[in-house]
């Protein structure tokens, strides 16, 4: 028997707010967190805008000495995890630390640690490399640092599936609780790759928008879309076995009822053209939850603003939902905060939970006129206020990784 899993805590660091409250207020206001890159000199770069986190001060969110031994992606993860843990009201003096775990992913880890130390090797020799270079750089250190900071001794892993990392982490945490490996899991994604190597690398792939207009750069499903805008931040949630949550009187935001994970087996950067891979992930999530396509109220799309993703994801939604695709409200949070890569799924999961709680589906900002084949309801022009009972959230990653989670309104 699978155990029921609920969401009891939320944490976020984003380009439009460094707490869940700030972030969600920004979402409700239609705020766009995209602007000129300030982290390094972009004079020679074709791409000069991104969605940077603003005003984040690590020592205000965690122990200063510990923060100095973390790169930014780990700092974001720890800050968001601490917020989620406090939101959940968990007290580790009353919990079994070995039944409380962490699955927090990052698609890349720290490119900055590589850049800084490679420069030292070239200019001053290999002996000048930071002794902590490796633990600063590697992507599993976000999960490791969260575990250390919160005292969580249960399952601690790091799923790396590019831009699907955060969603797969939450999905695997869901499974860990369902099948009895843990009672509580802290899960999500984190990323900070707005740096010379990151921007140059994605520009070389022609994946990034070259628009200079922050309001017309990340425009999912628009006929003029030309690539994604790189974002950064973290989205972390607390998942909990239902009876465990009820026993301690926890606030329950929503219930997680389905998870689908597939591979396209098609191309290293392009989704499968007919959308079947991502569509099957949605179908598997609905099958597990025993939910019909007609019951889905809202889909938080991967919606990157690249030509291939938006077209093929639209096909995937039609493949998964059939005629019901025409009746579902779809949006893309990336229209407001850019693409947070490995953190995207975690932050978008927070949006889905808050949409259920507030009965509010944000509009897809910036998008004006959709492609002929992108012909579904993408919440253009205004937010949608309606009862939200069932939500799908999609993440697709380079390598053909597809992940879908299905949340429902908690009813006891």
N, C-alpha and C positions, 0 to 999 in steps of 0.2 A: 504494500500500500504506500503510495506516495504521500508524503506529509504536505500540508498546505503551507504556503509561504506568503508573508505579508511584508509591506514596506513600512518601517517605523522611524526612519531618520533620513534626512536629506542634507547634502553639503555641496557647495559650488563656489568655484573661483572662475570668473568669466570676463570677457571684454566689456560687459555692461553691468558689472557688479561683482563684488568679491565675497558676498554672502548670498544665500538663497533668497532672502528678503529683497536685497538690492537687485539681484538678477531678475527675480520675478516681477518686481515693480517696473524694471526696464522693459521686460517682455510685454507687459500690459500697456505700457506707454508707447510701444512701437519704436523703441530706441535702437539705433544702429551703432555698433561699436567699432566700425571700420574707419581707419584714417591713415595718415602718412606714417611710415615706419620710422620709429625713433631709436630703435635699439642699436643701429649701426648705420654707417654712411651708405646710402643707396644711390649715389650719384651715377654710378656706372651700371645700374640694374634696370632692366626693362620693367620689372615689377617694383612699385614703390609704395604700395599700400598693404596693410594687413589689419587684423583685428587683435590688437595688443591688450593684455591685462593692464589696467591703470591703477596706480596708487597702492600696489601690494607691498607691504612691509613685513618680511618674514618674522622678525623678532617680536612683532605685535601679535603673531598667531601661534608662536611656538617658542621653545627654549632657544635662546640666541646661540649658545655653543653648539647645540644639535643642528640648528639651521645652517651654520657655517660649514658643516660637513655634508650638506645636501646641495645638489644642483636645483635649478628652479623647478623642473618637472616634479621632483620629489617634494619640494616645499609646497607647491600647489596641492599635491596629493594629501600631504599631512594636514594642511589647513582645512581642506574640504572634508577630510575624514574626521577631524576633531569636531567640526561643526555638525556633521551627521551623527556622530556618536553622542554629542551633547543633546542634540535634537531628540534622539531616541530615548534619552534619559537612562542610559545604561550605567550601572555602577559595578565595576569589575570586582569589588570586594564581595559582591553577591553572585557573581557569575563564575562558571567553570572556564578558566582561560583556555583550556584545551578543547572546549566546545565552541570557541569563538574565533573565527578565522578571517583571513584577508585574501581577496583576489582583486588586485588593482593592476591594470595594464598601462603600458605606454608603447605606442607604435615605434618610437625611435630611441627614447632615452635622451642622453645629453650629447648633441652634436657640439655644443659649446665647449665641453670638456675635451673633446677630440681636437677642436680648432686651437684652443689655448695651448694644449700640451704639444701638439704637432709643431706649432710656431716656436715653442721652447726648444724642441729637438733640433729644428733647422737653425735657429739663431744662437743657441747656447750649448747644444749637445744633449744626448740622451740622459745624462746624469741629473739634469735639471727638471725632469718631469716630476709633477706633483705625486708624492707617494700614494695619495688617495685617488689618483686618476681613474683607476678601474672601478672602484666602488661608487665614485661620483657619476660615472658614465653609463653603466649598464642599466637596462630598463627595469629589471626586477627590483631595483633599490627603492622604487616608490612603495611597492608592497612591503618590502623589508622595513623601511622607515616607519610606515604606518603601524606595522606590527609592534615595533620597538616603542614608539611613542604612546601607544594605547595599551600595551601589555597583553597583546592577543597572541596566544600560543597554539591555536588550532591550525588547520590547513592554511598555508600561506603560499600562494602561487601568483603567476604573472602570465596572462594570456597575451601573446603578441600576434595580432592578425591585422596589422596596418590600421586602417581607419575603422575596422570592425572590432578593435581591441576592447573598448569599453563595454560594448554590448555583449561580446562573448564572455567577458569577466563576470558581468552580472548574471548571464545565463548559466555559467559554470557554478557560481555561488548558489544560485537557485537550485541546481541539481544537488549540490553538497548538502543542502538543508533537506530537500525532498527525500533523499535516500539515507539520511541519518548520520552523515559525516560531521555535521555541525548543527548547532541550534541558532547561532547568530553568525552572519557574515557581513563584513564591510567590503563593498565591491564598487568598481567603476573604472574610470580611466583618467589619465593625466597626460599633458603634453606641453612642451615649450620648445619649439623649433624655429622661431622667428630669428634667424641668424644667417650670416652669409652663406654657409653651406646649404642650409635648408631652403632658403629662397632661391639660390642659384640652381640647386638640384631640381626642384619642382618646376622652375622656369624652363630648364633644359628639356623637361618632359612635355612642355607646352601645356601644363596642367593648370597654371595660374592665370587669373584674369589680368590683362594689361591695362584695364580701365583706370583712369585717374580720378574718377568720380566715385566717392565712397557709397553713394546711394544707388549707383548703377553698376557696381562691380560684382557683388554676390546677388545674382538675380535668377534663382532656380526656375526652370521651366520656361523662361523668357526666350523669345525667338532670337534675341541679341546676346544671349549668354556666351561668354568666351573663356570660362575657366573659374576655378574656385579662388577664394581669398583665404590665405592662411590665418588661422586663429590659434589661440593658446588658452590654457586653463585646466580645470579639473572638475569632474562631476562624480561624487561618491555618495553611495546610499547604504543604509543599513537594512538588510533583509533578515527576517526572523521567522522561525517556525511559529505558526499561529498560536498554539496552546501556550508556548513559552511567552509570547507577547501578551496574551490575555492574563496569564498568571501574575505578571508584574504590572498590569494596568497600563500598558503602553498605548500611546496614541497610534492608531492604525490608519495610514494614509490611503492604502490601496492594496489589492491582492495581485500577486504575480501568478498567472495561471498557465502560461504557455511559452515555449522556447523552441525555435527552429534554427538549425545551423546546417548549411550546405556549402558545396564548392561548385564553381562554374566549370572547372577543368577546361578552360577555354583560352585565356590570355592573361598575361601578367599584370596589365593595367586596365584593360577594357572589360566591362561586364559582358556577360553572354547577351548577344543581340536580341534574342527572342524573350529575354527576361525570365526564362524558366528557373534558373538557379535561385535567384532572389525570390521569385514567385513560390517556389517549393518551400523555402524557409518560412514564408508567411503561412502557407498551407499546413506545414508541420506544427507551427505554433497554434493555429486554430484547431487542428485535430486534437492536440494534447488538451486544450482547454474545452473541447467539445462545444465550440462556438461556430455558428454559421456565418458566412460572409455578410449576410444581411444585418447581423447584429453589430458589426464593427461601425462605430460612430466616427472614428478619427484615426488617421495614419500620420505619424510624424515621419516624413520621408527622409531618406539619406540626403536627397536633394542638394547636390553639391554645386550646381550651376555650371557643370561641364556638359558639353553636347551629348556625349555618350551616356553618362549616368542618368540624366534626367529623362531622356527618351526611353532608355532600356528599363529604368525603374517604373516608368508609366506602364510599359508593356507588362512588367512583372506584376504590378497591382491588378491589371486586367486579367492576367493569367490566374492569379490567386483568388480574386473575388468575382470574376465573371461579370454578369450584368450589375451586381451590387456595387461594382467600382464606381459607377456613375453617381451613386447616392452618398458616398463617404466624403467627409471633409479631409483634405490633405494639406499639410503645410511643410515648410522647411525652416527650421530654426537657424540654419546657416545663413539665411538672408539677413539676419540681425547680428550674428556673432562670428561669421565666417566659419571655416572648417577647422575644428579643433583636433583633427586627425584621430589619434588614439583616445582622446578625451571626448570626442563628439558623442558617442553612444551614452556615456555616463551623464553628460549635461542634458542631452535630449530626453533621457529617461526621467530626469528631474522635471523637465517641462511637461511630460506626459502625466506624471503624478499630480502636479499642480493644476493641470487642465481638468483632471477629474475632480479635484477638490473645489476649484473655483468655477467650474462649468464655463470655461473660457478657452477658446482655441485662437491663438494669435494669427494674424494675417502673415502671408509671405511678403515681406517688405521688398520694395524696389522692383518687383516683377510687374510689368505693365501689359504686355501682349505675349501670349504663349505661342509656342510652336503649333503647327497644324495638328501634329500627332499627340502633342501634350494637351489633351482635351478633357481632362478631369477637373474636379473642383479643388483648386489650389489655394483657397481662401485669399483671393486677391481683393485689394481695395479697402478691406475692413476686417476686423476680427469677427469671429462667430461665437455667439453666446448661446450655448445649448447644454442639455444634460449629456454628460459623457460617461457611458457605462463600460465600453470596451474600446481599448486603444492598442494599435499595433505601432511599434517603432522599429525602423529598419536601419541597418548599417552594412555597408559593402566595402570591402578592403582590397587593395592591390594584391594580386595573387589569386583572386577569384573567391575570396572569403565572404560569405553571406550570413547575416545573423538577424533574427527577428525575435522580439519579446512581445508578449501580449499581457497587458494589464487590465484589471477590471475594478470597478467600484466595489469596495468592501461592503458586504451585506451581512456579516456575522456567520 
